[in-house]
């Protein structure tokens, strides 16, 4: 299926409008992935980078960096332009061992259960 001349021009314009800023931003960015990962590692106190990607959020380009340090996951949105942290979340990673310890800490005897139920 061949596109007519006007359709081909329209498709080309849409491509350039949406994709050229991505290419230009990547080449002109003030910081790179390495610097963004360094910022995330410094803020999380070390660990391992498990995810690193560039994303466009509200017309701004951000690096989305995920770091795991011990049993904590840190997620950052870092500006491509200046390395500023725009969003930061921290969450605990539950392991089988921590689940077993929690279950062991909260267990009660049969007698205690019966006295509570009655």
C-alpha positions as CSV (number, residue, x, y, z in Angstrom):
1,X,0.0,0.0,0.0
2,X,1.6,3.3,-1.2
3,X,0.9,6.5,0.7
4,X,-0.1,9.5,-1.4
5,X,2.2,12.5,-1.3
6,X,0.1,14.5,1.2
7,X,-0.2,11.5,3.5
8,X,3.5,10.8,3.3
9,X,4.3,14.4,4.2
10,X,1.8,14.2,7.2
11,X,3.3,11.0,8.5
12,X,6.8,12.4,8.2
13,X,5.8,15.6,10.1
14,X,4.3,13.6,12.9
15,X,7.5,11.5,13.1
16,X,9.7,14.5,13.3
17,X,7.5,16.3,15.8
18,X,7.4,13.4,18.2
19,X,10.8,11.7,17.8
20,X,13.3,14.4,16.8
21,X,13.1,16.1,20.3
22,X,14.0,12.8,21.9
23,X,17.1,12.4,19.7
24,X,18.1,16.0,20.2
25,X,17.6,15.9,24.0
26,X,19.6,12.7,24.3
27,X,22.6,14.3,22.5
28,X,22.4,17.7,24.2
29,X,21.7,16.5,27.7
30,X,23.7,18.1,30.5
31,X,24.1,14.8,32.4
32,X,24.2,11.3,31.1
33,X,23.0,7.9,32.4
34,X,26.3,7.5,34.3
35,X,25.9,10.7,36.2
36,X,22.2,10.1,37.0
37,X,23.1,6.6,38.3
38,X,25.9,8.2,40.4
39,X,23.4,10.7,41.9
40,X,20.9,7.9,42.7
41,X,23.6,5.7,44.3
42,X,24.8,8.6,46.4
43,X,21.3,9.5,47.6
44,X,20.5,5.8,48.5
45,X,23.7,5.2,50.3
46,X,25.1,2.8,47.8
47,X,23.6,-0.4,46.4
48,X,23.0,-1.8,42.9
49,X,21.3,0.0,40.0
50,X,18.7,-2.5,38.8
51,X,16.8,-0.2,36.3
52,X,17.9,2.8,34.3
53,X,15.9,4.4,31.5
54,X,15.1,7.8,30.0
55,X,11.4,8.9,29.9
56,X,9.5,12.0,28.9
57,X,7.2,13.2,31.7
58,X,5.1,16.4,31.2
59,X,7.4,17.6,28.4
60,X,10.5,17.1,30.5
61,X,13.0,14.4,30.0
62,X,13.8,12.4,33.1
63,X,16.0,9.5,34.0
64,X,14.1,6.8,35.9
65,X,16.7,5.1,38.1
66,X,15.9,2.2,40.5
67,X,18.5,1.2,43.1
68,X,18.4,-1.7,45.6
69,X,20.4,-1.5,48.8
70,X,20.0,-4.3,51.3
71,X,16.2,-4.8,51.7
72,X,15.3,-1.3,50.4
73,X,14.3,-0.3,46.8
74,X,14.8,3.4,45.9
75,X,13.2,4.9,42.8
76,X,14.3,8.2,41.5
77,X,13.2,10.6,38.7
78,X,16.2,12.7,37.9
79,X,16.2,15.6,35.4
80,X,18.2,15.1,32.3
81,X,19.0,18.8,32.2
82,X,20.6,19.5,35.6
83,X,20.5,16.3,37.6
84,X,17.8,17.5,40.0
85,X,15.8,14.8,41.8
86,X,12.1,15.5,41.0
87,X,10.7,12.4,42.6
88,X,11.9,9.9,45.1
89,X,10.3,6.8,46.7
90,X,11.7,4.3,49.1
91,X,10.1,0.9,49.8
92,X,11.1,-2.2,51.8
93,X,11.7,-5.5,49.9
94,X,10.2,-8.4,51.8
95,X,12.2,-11.6,51.7
96,X,11.2,-15.1,52.7
97,X,13.3,-14.8,55.8
98,X,11.7,-11.6,57.0
99,X,8.2,-13.2,56.4
100,X,9.2,-16.2,58.4
101,X,10.5,-14.0,61.2
102,X,7.4,-11.9,61.2
103,X,5.2,-15.0,61.3
104,X,7.2,-16.5,64.1
105,X,6.9,-13.3,66.1
106,X,3.1,-13.1,65.8
107,X,2.3,-16.8,66.5
108,X,0.3,-17.7,69.5
109,X,-0.3,-21.0,71.3
110,X,-3.5,-23.0,70.9
111,X,-4.5,-22.2,74.5
112,X,-4.1,-18.5,73.8
113,X,-6.2,-18.8,70.7
114,X,-9.0,-20.7,72.5
115,X,-9.0,-18.1,75.3
116,X,-9.3,-15.2,72.8
117,X,-12.1,-17.0,70.9
118,X,-14.2,-17.9,74.0
